[in-house]
Amino acid sequence: MKTQRWPEATRRHQQTKESPVAAMDMKSVSVLWKDMESMSELMKDMELISACMDGLHPGMDPKEFFNGSIKAFEEIMGLFKDKEQAEVGSIAQAELDSFTSTMLNIAITGETGAGKSSFINALRGLAAEDDGAAPTGVTETTMEPTVYPYPNHPNVRLWDLPGIGAPDFQPTTYLRQVNFKRYDFFMIIASERFKCNHVTLAREIEKMGKRFYFVRSKVDEDLRNEERDHPRTFSQGSILQRLKMNCRKHLQKAGISNQEIFLVSSCEFTKYDAPALVKTLQDDLQGLQRLAFLLSLPNLSAEIIEEKKAALKKLIWRISLASAFVNVIPIPGLSVACDIGILLASMIGFYKYFGLDDRSLATLARQAGKPIAELKAVIISPRAEEITRDVVIKLLLKEETVFLRVIALIPMIGSIIIGTISFITTYFMLSSFLDEVVEDAKRVRQTALKEDRKKRK
């Protein structure tokens, strides 16, 4: 496949220490640029088509639905003026493969007792006693870099690094020992003020061209102590501001200014600066790494659920193109010919991204103090274990019935029209399924939060 030539060129570059262009002959360079231009053109075309199709749904006015469907159909047909169906499908499949193989490694470091392990658990939506949680304790539990993948997106990995508080701590040696090059960025955690070790480490990270973030942990403990000692004058906002100013002052003394500081509590991770930290990480990441990080997150807020939905909407057209034009298999009783396997895997993936799989529900139920059956009771869409080939075909048939009425009025036949019918049908089937899953995720979260609020009263 054409889109695989770039990795091969990169391997040659790594072996010869030459530039990628020098490692390829002129013919390969020409092919590479052509493939990159094809991808860029396809992306632009599909963004327009996606926007057009997002405005359609079978429940709208029949005339508007018909006119909108015709417009979307014509736009899709325009994709094949200069490209074969298989080429378009292969480009979409290459994009999906790139997403599947995208890795993100995040390093968590700080002094012993700063709460690194608890922070890792909070970012992954786990409590200390949940399966797969990082072990926590009052003594240093991390003696070497330990990886903790996100449960439903194992390519996104948090690394718990050994503490940096030893008297003989040397930042350059430390970074070499923990395999510095492995990580995409660092989070430096302190439970009190930031000290020389934190600053020295930050400078070394910066020298090596990596990003870092300062996180002040355990602010819930600071607030409780202040409220206990000064009940009459206690003001949460004032105390949080004072904590941040104190952290900033110590960093400025060490020569680091204008560095944002995030105040967090691993026990109450949806409060304080945790949402801002998650948003900052998203914004600083690019492309597929940003998408992978977003989809790996637990449903910390209603906003994150909506962001996941918007991101997956952009993936759906790639999935539909790959299903309709790569490894296509006719389906008896349907006009649709597609790769059921891609659709099946994608739908199960949607369930995991929104925390509706059994493992995620069991964890949430345990944290909320509710029977898992109560959370499952508010889920309307087919359960992950219920999504089979027959269920997918049934959902495709439901969507196809609507669109065949529109397509029947278009005087065109042949493989292009069949492929386009398949694309439109799979696109709307996946979109409808995604909408149902998103609503399920919102209901599950609300049900769990209701019980959680009762426990706090």
Salt bridges, closest charged atoms under 4 A:
GLU8 OE1 - ARG11 NH2 2.58
GLU41 OE1 - LYS83 NZ 3.62
GLU95 OE1 - ARG318 NE 3.07
GLU111 OE1 - LYS195 NZ 3.41
ASP130 OD1 - ARG366 NE 2.90
GLU140 OE1 - LYS116 NZ 3.77
GLU204 OE2 - LYS207 NZ 3.37
ASP220 OD2 - ARG224 NH1 3.51
ASP222 OD2 - ARG216 NH1 2.94
GLU226 OE1 - HIS230 ND1 3.30
GLU226 OE2 - ARG242 NH2 2.99
ASP229 OD1 - ARG228 NE 3.04
GLU268 OE2 - LYS271 NZ 3.53
ASP273 OD2 - LYS244 NZ 2.75
ASP283 OD1 - LYS279 NZ 2.92
ASP283 OD1 - ARG290 NH2 3.38
GLU306 OE2 - LYS442 NZ 2.39
ASP358 OD1 - LYS376 NZ 3.18
ASP358 OD1 - ARG383 NH2 2.51
GLU374 OE1 - LYS370 NZ 3.04
GLU385 OE2 - ARG383 NE 3.61
ASP435 OD1 - LYS309 NZ 3.50
ASP435 OD1 - LYS313 NZ 3.48
GLU439 OE2 - LYS442 NZ 3.61
ASP440 OD1 - ARG443 NH2 2.42
ASP452 OD2 - ARG456 NH2 2.97
